[in-house]
Amino acid sequence: MNELDNFSMPTNNSSPNYRLIQIQSLGYFLVFTAFNAAQNLAGSIPGPIGLSAYTFAVLYGTFVIFCIPAPRLVNVLGPKYAMVIGATPYFGVLISHLIPPLCTSTIVEHCWNSSAIWSVDIILGSLCGGGAALVWTGQGVYLSRAVAHAAQSEQLQLLNINTDSEATNTRNTSSSSNVPSIHPSTPSTPSFSSKNEIIGKLNKQYNGTFWSVLQFSGSTGTMLAFLVTTFVPGIHTALHWLFVGLSIMCACGILVLAFCLPQLKAIDSRKTTSERYNGEDTDDTDDTEEEEIDRNISSSSLTPSGDTTTGSSTASAESTDVDVWATLRLCVYDQRMRCLVPIIFYNGASLGFLWNVFNVLGWNTSAGLSFVGLGSSFWFAVNSIFTPIMSRVSNSKGYMSSFVVATTLQSLMYVLLITFPITSLECNPSGCITNTSGSCWKALNSSTEVFPLNCHDKSSSGSSSDDALNCVVCSPYQAAKGQKCDVDFNQCSWIGYPHGDAITPLFSTMFLMFGCSAMFAIGDAVWETQLPAVLQTIFETDEEKSSALANLKMFQSIGVSLIFAFAYLNDIQLMSMILLVLLGFGQLCAYYTHRSIINLDTGNRRNQSTEGSSKRTKRKNVEEQDALLS
């Protein structure tokens, strides 16, 4: 019987290592509650045309570049300080929304020209991109180290249980036969596959917890944005106080990471040469000199430490410097990484689609600026609910089962967006001058600050009544400017305070938007949570995990940056077609990886021989016993 059958698998949420992930999740919750709100609103906030799209294109382009040296930097700084330093520029991006607004014909005081605003936003965006590489590489490394410490604790408990069991059996056998045992039984240790199963399950659990909290942060931030932009009179005033609150929240998150998380050392979890390439060593020959060296390294590095939070192992993976080119070398030469790049790239492109195309051409176009926050909050709420659900599906059915669910739902979403058009919002005609209509309005009278309703326009009858001056000129969106209002025009909104100034959108449009948002969120709950867990499972050493996670963020960022860069196309149907193709190709590559290269759930190579595997498993048992009992 497998030792895991009678042992409580790593679901103990009171363990010190799990509490570290909860603290880490809290810090990221505060930082990304603020940043997600800003990112989702960016494309709809009044300002220079194209600024938000190019700012985030630069941000994620810089992210890509810094993902190359990120593992080296995290190795030098340690994951904790990498997260703290990397999160600081996020605060700068939020503060940038508090600079004076763009000067227009109606705003002539306390305003900045377009060049100044572009310069500030682009510089802060590039700094944030560099920080993001540290934030996310550090996050993944810190989580994987917590998993390694927790797995070592689980192994020690299993070893103690089995040792006690063997000792009891030996005493019982000796007393029943009255014959002393000359060769006492060697206590059994968790097999190589059992060790991988522990790490795999811990990765799923810890990643599920972290990403559930992170997705909830998105829901919280965007809901806060919706409430403020809806119930605070005046869109400029509302945005000002919104970003004051978000900036304070981001600063609190950075302080949590800086003062509540301990620096966590690495545990060298390298496998022996034959285990790492277990399909190539299939004979029954004795151990080679290289395997002996591997075994010695493993024994010294797995010596248990009394304090898992500091990880004072006799040998740490940090003792080996991380090559600055390790990230690129991994994706070029490692087959596992290469074959997972397409689905990672798609994941990033889909996020760019959500933050820009889906919000601007979907929620903003159909329901107005205030509804972008509500629609985004709905997406994050569904994502938060289904992240632990899909983690349990992966835990019980395997990663590929959850991948299939995600691919099916998101493919259906793209087909619906390609097939059914999104109808633009219309201002309430009772406030528009005769023969004008559309989603935007401009007052003829400087005293008109809010959209008028029932203005009693009499201009059509030739009357010059003062009431006619209270009406506003209504105009459609500027398609060439990303379905946004022209300069000096205000956007109507379905929901607002004290009342909405647009007519109710079509039910079919709202049903399409909410349905697609839900399917998109469930699929993303898989990609955001399971892809990091897969990489942490199939790569062994701290350095490999660091480089793999840097590749994850690098190729995600390439996808995001390209979507933002091509946002000028302003065509949600065309973008849906492109992403549908990327999703299909990525899923095929992931399936091939799982079936032909490596088991994504355990990290075992697929070309493993039964005879060679048995030989290596026996050797591994002896190695682990020596390491854990030393």
C-alpha positions as CSV (number, residue, x, y, z in Angstrom):
1,M,0.0,0.0,0.0
2,N,1.2,3.5,-0.9
3,E,2.3,5.5,2.2
4,L,0.2,8.3,1.0
5,D,-3.0,6.3,1.5
6,N,-2.7,6.4,5.3
7,F,-1.2,9.8,5.5
8,S,-2.9,13.2,5.5
9,M,-1.7,14.8,2.3
10,P,-0.6,18.4,2.4
11,T,-3.9,20.0,3.1
12,N,-2.9,21.2,6.6
13,N,-3.6,24.9,6.3
14,S,-2.1,25.7,9.6
15,S,1.5,24.8,8.6
16,P,4.1,27.6,8.8
17,N,4.8,27.4,5.1
18,Y,1.2,27.7,4.2
19,R,0.8,30.8,6.4
20,L,3.7,32.4,4.5
21,I,1.7,32.0,1.3
22,Q,-1.3,33.6,3.0
23,I,0.8,36.6,4.0
24,Q,2.3,36.8,0.5
25,S,-1.3,36.6,-0.9
26,L,-2.4,39.5,1.3
27,G,0.5,41.7,0.1
28,Y,-0.3,40.9,-3.5
29,F,-4.0,41.4,-2.9
30,L,-3.5,45.0,-1.8
31,V,-1.0,45.9,-4.5
32,F,-3.1,44.3,-7.3
33,T,-6.5,45.5,-6.0
34,A,-5.1,48.9,-6.9
35,F,-3.3,48.0,-10.1
36,N,-6.0,45.9,-11.6
37,A,-8.5,48.7,-11.2
38,A,-6.2,51.1,-12.9
39,Q,-5.4,48.6,-15.7
40,N,-9.0,47.8,-16.5
41,L,-10.1,51.4,-16.5
42,A,-7.1,52.7,-18.4
43,G,-8.5,52.4,-22.0
44,S,-11.7,54.2,-21.0
45,I,-10.3,57.0,-18.9
46,P,-10.4,60.4,-20.7
47,G,-7.0,61.5,-21.9
48,P,-4.7,61.7,-25.0
49,I,-5.9,59.2,-27.6
50,G,-3.9,56.0,-27.6
51,L,-1.9,56.8,-24.5
52,S,-3.2,54.0,-22.3
53,A,-2.7,51.3,-25.0
54,Y,0.9,52.4,-25.8
55,T,1.7,52.9,-22.1
56,F,0.8,49.3,-21.3
57,A,2.5,48.1,-24.5
58,V,5.7,49.7,-23.2
59,L,5.1,48.3,-19.7
60,Y,4.8,44.7,-20.9
61,G,7.5,45.1,-23.5
62,T,9.9,46.2,-20.7
63,F,8.6,43.3,-18.7
64,V,9.7,41.0,-21.5
65,I,13.2,42.4,-21.5
66,F,13.7,42.2,-17.7
67,C,12.4,38.7,-17.6
68,I,15.8,37.6,-19.1
69,P,18.0,38.8,-16.1
70,A,15.1,38.4,-13.6
71,P,16.2,34.9,-12.3
72,R,19.8,36.2,-11.7
73,L,18.4,39.3,-9.9
74,V,16.1,37.3,-7.8
75,N,19.0,34.9,-6.9
76,V,21.1,37.9,-5.8
77,L,18.3,39.8,-3.9
78,G,16.3,36.9,-2.7
79,P,12.7,36.5,-3.6
80,K,11.4,38.7,-0.7
81,Y,13.4,41.8,-1.6
82,A,12.8,41.2,-5.3
83,M,9.1,41.3,-4.6
84,V,9.4,44.5,-2.5
85,I,11.6,46.4,-5.0
86,G,9.6,45.2,-7.9
87,A,6.3,46.3,-6.4
88,T,7.4,49.9,-5.8
89,P,7.0,51.1,-9.4
90,Y,3.4,50.0,-9.3
91,F,2.8,52.8,-6.8
92,G,4.3,55.2,-9.3
93,V,1.8,54.1,-12.0
94,L,-1.1,54.8,-9.7
95,I,0.3,58.2,-8.6
96,S,0.6,59.1,-12.3
97,H,-3.2,59.2,-12.6
98,L,-3.2,62.1,-10.1
99,I,-1.3,64.5,-12.3
100,P,-3.3,67.4,-13.8
101,P,-5.6,66.5,-16.7
102,L,-5.1,67.2,-20.4
103,C,-5.6,70.8,-21.4
104,T,-8.7,71.2,-23.7
105,S,-10.9,74.1,-24.8
106,T,-12.9,73.7,-21.6
107,I,-10.0,72.9,-19.3
108,V,-7.4,75.7,-19.5
109,E,-6.1,75.9,-15.9
110,H,-4.2,73.4,-13.8
111,C,-3.7,71.1,-16.7
112,W,-0.8,69.6,-18.7
113,N,-0.2,69.4,-22.4
114,S,-0.2,66.1,-24.2
115,S,3.6,65.8,-24.5
116,A,4.1,66.1,-20.7
117,I,1.5,63.5,-19.9
118,W,2.9,61.1,-22.5
119,S,6.4,61.5,-21.1
120,V,5.4,60.8,-17.5
121,D,3.2,57.8,-18.3
122,I,5.7,56.1,-20.7
123,I,8.6,56.5,-18.2
124,L,6.6,55.2,-15.3
125,G,5.2,52.4,-17.4
126,S,8.6,51.2,-18.4
127,L,9.8,51.3,-14.8
128,C,6.8,49.2,-13.8
129,G,7.6,46.7,-16.5
130,G,11.0,46.2,-15.0
131,G,9.6,45.9,-11.5
132,A,7.0,43.4,-12.7
133,A,9.7,40.9,-13.8
134,L,11.0,41.0,-10.2
135,V,7.5,40.8,-8.7
136,W,6.4,37.8,-10.5
137,T,9.7,35.8,-10.7
138,G,10.1,36.5,-7.0
139,Q,6.6,35.4,-6.3
140,G,7.0,32.1,-8.0
141,V,10.3,31.4,-6.5
142,Y,9.1,32.2,-3.0
143,L,6.1,30.0,-3.4
144,S,8.1,27.1,-4.8
145,R,10.5,27.4,-1.9
146,A,7.6,27.2,0.6
147,V,6.4,24.1,-1.3
148,A,9.9,22.6,-1.0
149,H,10.1,23.2,2.8
150,A,6.6,21.8,3.2
151,A,7.4,18.7,1.1
152,Q,10.5,18.1,3.2
153,S,8.4,18.2,6.4
154,E,5.9,15.8,4.8
155,Q,8.6,13.4,3.9
156,L,10.1,13.5,7.4
157,Q,6.6,12.8,8.9
158,L,6.1,9.9,6.4
159,L,9.6,8.6,7.3
160,N,8.9,8.7,11.1
161,I,5.5,6.9,10.6
162,N,7.1,4.2,8.5
163,T,10.1,3.9,10.8
164,D,7.8,3.4,13.8
165,S,5.7,0.9,11.8
166,E,8.7,-1.1,10.8
167,A,10.0,-1.1,14.4
168,T,6.7,-2.3,15.7
169,N,6.5,-5.1,13.1
170,T,10.1,-6.1,13.9
171,R,9.3,-6.3,17.6
172,N,6.1,-8.3,17.0
173,T,7.9,-10.7,14.7
174,S,10.8,-11.2,17.2
175,S,8.5,-11.8,20.1
176,S,6.3,-14.2,18.2
177,S,9.2,-16.3,16.8
178,N,11.5,-15.9,19.8
179,V,14.3,-15.4,17.3
180,P,16.3,-12.1,17.4
181,S,16.4,-10.2,14.2
182,I,20.0,-10.2,12.9
183,H,19.2,-7.8,10.1
184,P,16.6,-5.3,11.2
185,S,14.3,-4.1,8.5
186,T,15.3,-0.9,6.7
187,P,12.7,1.7,7.2
188,S,10.9,2.4,4.0
189,T,10.9,6.0,2.7
190,P,8.5,7.6,0.3
191,S,9.2,6.4,-3.2
192,F,10.4,8.8,-6.0
193,S,6.8,8.9,-7.4
194,S,5.4,9.6,-3.9
195,K,7.7,12.5,-3.4
196,N,6.7,13.9,-6.8
197,E,3.1,13.4,-5.8
198,I,3.6,15.4,-2.6
199,I,5.2,18.3,-4.4
200,G,2.6,18.2,-7.2
201,K,-0.3,18.3,-4.8
202,L,1.4,21.1,-2.7
203,N,2.0,23.1,-5.9
204,K,-1.7,22.8,-6.8
205,Q,-2.8,23.7,-3.3
206,Y,-0.5,26.7,-2.7
207,N,-1.0,28.1,-6.2
208,G,-4.8,27.6,-5.9
209,T,-4.7,29.7,-2.7
210,F,-2.5,32.4,-4.0
211,W,-4.3,32.9,-7.3
212,S,-7.8,32.7,-5.7
213,V,-6.8,35.7,-3.5
214,L,-5.2,37.5,-6.5
215,Q,-8.3,37.1,-8.7
216,F,-10.4,38.3,-5.8
217,S,-8.2,41.4,-5.6
218,G,-9.2,42.2,-9.2
219,S,-12.9,41.9,-8.3
220,T,-12.4,44.2,-5.3
221,G,-10.5,46.9,-7.1
222,T,-12.8,47.0,-10.1
223,M,-15.9,47.0,-7.9
224,L,-14.4,49.9,-6.0
225,A,-13.8,51.7,-9.3
226,F,-17.5,51.1,-10.3
227,L,-18.8,52.5,-7.0
228,V,-16.7,55.6,-7.1
229,T,-17.2,56.4,-10.7
230,T,-21.0,55.8,-10.4
231,F,-21.8,57.7,-7.1
232,V,-19.3,60.5,-7.0
233,P,-20.6,63.4,-9.1
234,G,-18.3,64.5,-11.8
235,I,-16.1,62.0,-13.6
236,H,-12.8,63.9,-13.0
237,T,-13.5,64.3,-9.3
238,A,-14.5,60.7,-9.0
239,L,-11.3,59.5,-10.8
240,H,-9.1,61.7,-8.5
241,W,-10.4,60.3,-5.3
242,L,-10.4,56.8,-6.7
243,F,-6.7,56.9,-7.4
244,V,-5.9,58.5,-4.1
245,G,-7.5,55.5,-2.4
246,L,-5.8,53.0,-4.8
247,S,-2.4,54.6,-4.2
248,I,-2.7,54.2,-0.4
249,M,-3.8,50.6,-0.8
250,C,-0.8,49.8,-3.0
251,A,1.6,51.3,-0.5
252,C,0.1,49.2,2.3
253,G,0.6,46.0,0.2
254,I,4.3,46.9,-0.3
255,L,4.7,47.3,3.4
256,V,3.1,43.9,4.1
257,L,5.7,42.2,1.8
258,A,8.5,44.2,3.3
259,F,7.8,43.7,7.0
260,C,5.6,40.6,7.4
261,L,7.4,38.1,5.1
262,P,10.7,36.4,6.2
263,Q,13.4,35.8,3.6
264,L,13.0,32.1,2.7
265,K,16.1,30.1,1.8
266,A,16.1,27.5,-1.0
267,I,16.3,23.7,-0.6
268,D,18.1,21.9,-3.3
269,S,15.6,19.4,-4.7
270,R,17.7,18.1,-7.6
271,K,17.1,14.6,-8.7
272,T,19.9,12.2,-9.6
273,T,21.1,12.1,-13.2
274,S,19.2,8.9,-14.0
275,E,16.0,10.2,-12.5
276,R,16.2,13.5,-14.4
277,Y,16.6,11.5,-17.6
278,N,15.0,8.3,-16.6
279,G,14.3,7.2,-20.1
280,E,17.9,6.9,-21.0
281,D,19.2,4.8,-18.1
282,T,17.4,1.5,-18.6
283,D,20.1,-1.1,-17.9
284,D,20.9,-2.8,-14.6
285,T,24.5,-1.7,-14.4
286,D,25.9,-0.2,-11.2
287,D,25.7,3.5,-10.4
288,T,28.0,5.7,-12.4
289,E,30.4,8.2,-10.9
290,E,28.1,11.0,-12.0
291,E,25.1,9.5,-10.2
292,E,27.2,9.1,-7.1
293,I,28.0,12.8,-7.1
294,D,24.3,13.6,-7.6
295,R,23.5,11.4,-4.6
296,N,26.1,13.1,-2.4
297,I,24.6,16.5,-3.4
298,S,21.1,15.3,-2.7
299,S,22.1,13.9,0.7
300,S,23.8,17.1,1.9
301,S,21.1,19.4,0.6
302,L,18.1,17.5,2.1
303,T,19.5,17.4,5.6
304,P,16.5,18.7,7.6
305,S,16.6,22.0,9.3
306,G,15.1,22.9,12.6
307,D,13.6,26.2,11.2
308,T,11.8,25.8,7.9
309,T,11.1,29.5,7.6
310,T,14.8,30.3,7.4
311,G,15.8,27.2,5.7
312,S,19.3,26.9,7.2
313,S,20.1,23.8,5.2
314,T,23.7,22.6,5.1
315,A,23.6,23.1,1.3
316,S,21.4,25.6,-0.3
317,A,20.5,26.0,-3.9
318,E,21.4,29.6,-3.6
319,S,25.1,28.6,-3.4
320,T,25.0,28.2,-7.2
321,D,24.9,31.4,-9.2
322,V,22.1,31.8,-11.7
323,D,23.4,32.6,-15.2
324,V,21.9,35.8,-16.6
325,W,21.1,34.0,-19.8
326,A,19.4,31.0,-18.1
327,T,15.9,32.2,-19.0
328,L,16.6,32.3,-22.8
329,R,18.7,29.1,-22.7
330,L,15.8,27.2,-21.0
331,C,13.2,28.1,-23.6
332,V,15.7,27.4,-26.5
333,Y,17.2,24.1,-25.4
334,D,14.7,22.6,-23.0
335,Q,11.9,20.6,-24.8
336,R,9.5,20.9,-21.9
337,M,9.7,24.7,-21.9
338,R,9.5,25.0,-25.7
339,C,6.4,23.0,-26.0
340,L,4.6,24.9,-23.3
341,V,5.4,28.4,-24.7
342,P,2.4,28.5,-27.1
343,I,-0.2,28.1,-24.4
344,I,1.7,30.6,-22.2
345,F,1.8,33.1,-25.0
346,Y,-1.9,32.6,-25.6
347,N,-2.6,33.2,-21.9
348,G,-0.8,36.5,-22.1
349,A,-2.5,37.5,-25.3
350,S,-5.9,36.7,-23.8
351,L,-5.2,38.9,-20.8
352,G,-4.3,41.8,-23.1
353,F,-7.6,41.1,-24.9
354,L,-9.5,41.3,-21.6
355,W,-7.8,44.5,-20.3
356,N,-8.1,46.4,-23.5
357,V,-10.2,45.0,-26.3
358,F,-12.9,43.4,-24.2
359,N,-13.2,46.3,-21.8
360,V,-13.0,49.1,-24.4
361,L,-14.9,47.6,-27.3
362,G,-17.2,45.6,-25.0
363,W,-18.2,47.0,-21.7
364,N,-17.3,50.7,-22.4
365,T,-18.9,50.7,-25.8
366,S,-22.1,49.0,-24.7
367,A,-22.7,50.5,-21.3
368,G,-20.3,53.4,-20.5
369,L,-17.2,54.1,-18.4
370,S,-18.8,53.4,-15.0
371,F,-19.9,49.9,-16.2
372,V,-16.3,48.9,-17.1
373,G,-15.6,48.6,-13.4
374,L,-18.7,46.5,-12.8
375,G,-18.2,44.3,-15.8
376,S,-14.5,43.7,-14.8
377,S,-15.5,43.0,-11.2
378,F,-18.0,40.4,-12.4
379,W,-15.1,38.7,-14.4
380,F,-12.8,38.7,-11.5
381,A,-15.5,37.4,-9.1
382,V,-16.3,34.4,-11.4
383,N,-12.5,33.8,-11.8
384,S,-12.1,33.9,-8.0
385,I,-14.9,31.4,-7.5
386,F,-13.7,29.0,-10.1
387,T,-10.0,29.1,-9.3
388,P,-10.2,26.8,-6.3
389,I,-12.8,24.7,-8.1
390,M,-10.5,24.2,-11.2
391,S,-7.6,23.5,-8.8
392,R,-9.6,20.7,-7.3
393,V,-10.4,19.4,-10.8
394,S,-6.7,19.4,-11.6
395,N,-5.9,17.7,-8.3
396,S,-8.4,14.9,-8.8
397,K,-8.5,14.5,-12.6
398,G,-5.1,15.9,-13.7
399,Y,-4.1,19.1,-15.4
400,M,-5.2,18.1,-18.9
401,S,-8.8,17.7,-17.7
402,S,-8.9,21.3,-16.5
403,F,-7.1,22.4,-19.7
404,V,-9.8,20.9,-21.8
405,V,-12.5,22.7,-19.9
406,A,-10.7,26.0,-20.2
407,T,-10.1,25.5,-24.0
408,T,-13.8,24.5,-24.7
409,L,-15.3,27.5,-22.8
410,Q,-12.9,30.1,-24.2
411,S,-13.3,28.8,-27.7
412,L,-17.1,29.1,-27.4
413,M,-16.6,32.7,-26.1
414,Y,-14.6,33.7,-29.2
415,V,-17.1,32.1,-31.5
416,L,-19.9,34.1,-29.9
417,L,-18.0,37.4,-30.2
418,I,-17.2,36.7,-33.8
419,T,-20.8,35.8,-34.6
420,F,-22.8,38.5,-32.7
421,P,-22.1,42.2,-32.9
422,I,-21.9,44.5,-29.8
423,T,-24.4,47.4,-30.0
424,S,-23.1,50.8,-29.0
425,L,-24.6,52.7,-26.2
426,E,-27.1,55.6,-27.0
427,C,-27.5,58.8,-25.0
428,N,-31.1,59.5,-23.9
429,P,-32.7,61.3,-26.8
430,S,-34.7,63.6,-24.5
431,G,-31.5,65.5,-23.8
432,C,-30.1,65.7,-27.3
433,I,-30.7,68.5,-29.8
434,T,-33.0,67.5,-32.6
435,N,-31.3,65.4,-35.3
436,T,-28.3,64.5,-33.1
437,S,-27.8,61.2,-31.5
438,G,-25.0,58.9,-30.3
439,S,-23.0,57.8,-27.3
440,C,-21.3,61.2,-26.5
441,W,-22.5,64.7,-25.7
442,K,-21.3,68.3,-25.7
443,A,-23.0,71.2,-24.0
444,L,-23.7,74.4,-25.9
445,N,-24.1,76.3,-22.6
446,S,-21.1,76.5,-20.3
447,S,-23.4,76.3,-17.3
448,T,-24.5,72.8,-18.3
449,E,-22.4,70.3,-16.3
450,V,-24.6,67.3,-16.4
451,F,-26.6,65.7,-19.1
452,P,-30.0,67.2,-19.3
453,L,-33.2,65.1,-19.5
454,N,-36.4,66.5,-21.1
455,C,-34.7,69.7,-22.1
456,H,-37.8,70.6,-24.2
457,D,-35.8,71.5,-27.3
458,K,-37.9,73.9,-29.4
459,S,-35.3,74.6,-32.0
460,S,-37.1,72.6,-34.7
461,S,-40.0,74.9,-34.6
462,G,-37.9,78.0,-35.0
463,S,-38.2,79.1,-31.4
464,S,-35.2,80.6,-29.7
465,S,-36.3,79.6,-26.3
466,D,-33.6,79.5,-23.6
467,D,-34.7,75.9,-22.9
468,A,-33.2,74.9,-26.2
469,L,-29.8,76.1,-25.0
470,N,-29.9,73.6,-22.2
471,C,-30.0,70.7,-24.7
472,V,-26.7,69.1,-25.8
473,V,-25.2,68.0,-29.0
474,C,-25.1,64.2,-29.2
475,S,-22.5,62.4,-31.3
476,P,-21.5,58.8,-32.0
477,Y,-18.2,57.2,-30.9
478,Q,-15.1,57.9,-33.0
479,A,-14.4,54.5,-34.4
480,A,-10.9,55.5,-35.5
481,K,-10.1,56.4,-31.9
482,G,-11.1,53.1,-30.3
483,Q,-14.8,53.7,-29.9
484,K,-14.2,56.7,-27.7
485,C,-15.7,60.2,-27.6
486,D,-14.0,63.0,-29.4
487,V,-12.1,65.7,-27.5
488,D,-14.5,68.0,-25.4
489,F,-17.2,65.4,-25.6
490,N,-18.5,63.6,-22.6
491,Q,-19.5,59.9,-22.6
492,C,-23.0,58.8,-21.7
493,S,-23.4,56.1,-19.2
494,W,-26.2,53.6,-18.5
495,I,-25.6,53.6,-14.7
496,G,-24.7,56.9,-12.9
497,Y,-25.5,59.3,-10.2
498,P,-28.1,60.7,-9.7
499,H,-29.4,58.9,-12.8
500,G,-28.0,57.3,-15.9
501,D,-28.0,59.4,-19.0
502,A,-28.2,56.7,-21.6
503,I,-31.1,54.4,-22.7
504,T,-31.0,50.8,-21.5
505,P,-28.8,48.6,-23.7
506,L,-30.2,45.8,-25.6
507,F,-30.8,42.6,-23.6
508,S,-29.1,40.5,-26.2
509,T,-25.9,42.7,-25.9
510,M,-25.8,42.5,-22.1
511,F,-26.5,38.7,-22.2
512,L,-23.6,38.3,-24.7
513,M,-21.3,40.4,-22.6
514,F,-22.0,38.7,-19.2
515,G,-22.0,35.2,-20.8
516,C,-18.7,35.7,-22.6
517,S,-17.2,37.3,-19.5
518,A,-18.1,34.2,-17.4
519,M,-16.7,31.7,-19.9
520,F,-13.6,33.8,-20.3
521,A,-13.1,34.0,-16.5
522,I,-13.5,30.2,-15.9
523,G,-11.0,29.5,-18.6
524,D,-8.5,32.0,-17.2
525,A,-8.9,30.5,-13.7
526,V,-7.2,27.5,-15.2
527,W,-4.4,29.2,-17.1
528,E,-3.5,31.7,-14.4
529,T,-3.3,29.0,-11.7
530,Q,-2.3,25.8,-13.3
531,L,0.5,27.0,-15.6
532,P,2.7,28.2,-12.8
533,A,2.0,25.0,-10.9
534,V,2.9,22.8,-13.9
535,L,6.3,24.6,-14.2
536,Q,7.0,24.3,-10.5
537,T,6.2,20.5,-10.8
538,I,8.2,19.5,-13.9
539,F,11.3,21.6,-13.2
540,E,13.4,20.4,-10.2
541,T,16.0,22.8,-9.0
542,D,15.5,26.3,-7.6
543,E,17.4,27.7,-10.5
544,E,15.3,25.9,-13.1
545,K,12.1,26.9,-11.4
546,S,13.2,30.5,-11.4
547,S,14.1,30.4,-15.1
548,A,10.9,28.6,-16.0
549,L,8.7,31.1,-14.1
550,A,10.7,34.0,-15.8
551,N,9.8,32.4,-19.1
552,L,6.2,32.2,-18.1
553,K,6.0,35.9,-17.4
554,M,8.2,36.7,-20.4
555,F,6.0,35.0,-22.9
556,Q,2.8,36.1,-21.2
557,S,4.1,39.7,-21.4
558,I,5.0,39.3,-25.1
559,G,1.4,38.3,-25.7
560,V,0.0,41.2,-23.6
561,S,2.3,43.7,-25.2
562,L,1.4,42.7,-28.8
563,I,-2.4,42.9,-28.1
564,F,-2.0,46.4,-26.6
565,A,0.3,47.4,-29.5
566,F,-2.3,46.3,-32.1
567,A,-5.3,47.8,-30.2
568,Y,-5.5,50.5,-32.9
569,L,-7.2,47.9,-35.1
570,N,-10.3,48.4,-32.9
571,D,-11.9,45.2,-34.2
572,I,-13.0,42.8,-31.5
573,Q,-14.1,40.2,-34.1
574,L,-10.7,40.1,-35.8
575,M,-8.9,39.8,-32.5
576,S,-11.2,37.0,-31.4
577,M,-10.4,35.0,-34.6
578,I,-6.6,35.4,-33.9
579,L,-6.9,34.3,-30.3
580,L,-9.1,31.3,-31.2
581,V,-6.3,30.0,-33.5
582,L,-3.6,30.7,-30.8
583,L,-5.7,28.8,-28.2
584,G,-6.2,25.8,-30.4
585,F,-2.5,25.5,-31.2
586,G,-1.5,26.1,-27.6
587,Q,-3.8,23.3,-26.3
588,L,-2.4,20.9,-28.9
589,C,1.2,21.6,-27.8
590,A,0.3,21.2,-24.1
591,Y,-1.4,17.9,-24.8
592,Y,1.6,16.7,-26.8
593,T,3.9,17.7,-23.9
594,H,1.8,15.7,-21.4
595,R,1.4,12.6,-23.5
596,S,4.8,12.4,-25.1
597,I,7.4,14.3,-23.1
598,I,6.6,14.6,-19.4
599,N,3.7,13.9,-17.1
600,L,2.6,17.4,-16.1
601,D,1.0,16.1,-12.9
602,T,4.1,14.3,-11.4
603,G,7.1,15.5,-13.4
604,N,8.0,12.0,-14.5
605,R,9.5,11.5,-18.0
606,R,7.3,9.7,-20.4
607,N,10.0,7.5,-22.0
608,Q,10.6,5.6,-18.8
609,S,11.5,1.9,-18.9
610,T,9.9,-0.3,-16.3
611,E,13.1,-2.2,-15.5
612,G,15.2,0.9,-15.3
613,S,12.6,2.7,-13.3
614,S,12.5,0.0,-10.7
615,K,16.3,0.0,-10.3
616,R,16.3,3.8,-10.0
617,T,13.5,3.8,-7.5
618,K,15.4,1.5,-5.2
619,R,18.4,3.7,-5.4
620,K,16.3,6.7,-4.6
621,N,14.8,5.1,-1.6
622,V,18.3,4.5,-0.1
623,E,19.4,8.1,-1.0
624,E,16.3,9.7,0.6
625,Q,16.7,7.5,3.7
626,D,20.3,8.6,4.2
627,A,19.4,12.2,3.6
628,L,16.4,12.4,5.9
629,L,18.0,10.4,8.7
630,S,21.4,12.2,8.6
